[in-house]
Amino acid sequence: MEERRIKLSGVVSDLFGASGLRILEALAGGETDAVRLAALADGRLQCSAQQLTEALTGKRNRYLRVALCQASQAAVRAKQSVFQRKFLRLLPRLGYTKAIWVIARHLSVAIWKILHQGVEYVEYGMTQAPELAQRRLQRIKKQLCQPGYSDELKILQPQLRTI
């Protein structure tokens, strides 16, 4: 249960009581829906149904969330990093908080792959592939054409002023 981040012992005082055993049997049987599992509990439990559901979903590790948020903020501040580039791209559209949590998710995926699959992390930094530069140019041209401008570059002739 710890691997799935289920912290049932924090809300159920007796895991081997009637409610605890019903929930444990359902978990062993493959049930994954936290609401159905919470419905198996007696009304005699001292926790609310919402607290039990949160304990069964595994979203209770507040300290891990804080550490992940701090790590993502540090990754965003690292100059020339791929995380900084992604953050700066997402910032205008999502805002600071949501963009940081997108970076936090990318960091957690990278950490998981390093620890569980043995993948070696390679920082690519600000180097850009030619196809990415081409896509960016096409996107800028498309944005330029929307208000009615031409996407052709031409040399402007200086206007001669006569006095």
Buried (B, 14 or more C-beta within 10 A) or exposed (E): EEEEBBBBEEBBEEEEBEBBEBBBEBBEEEBEEBEEBBBBBEEEBEBEEEBBBBBBBBEBEEEEEEEBBEBBBEBBEEEEBBBBBBBEEBBEEBEEEEBBBBBBEBBBEBEEEEEEEEEEEEEEEEEEEEEEEEEEEEEEEEEEEEEEEEEEEEEEEEEEEEE
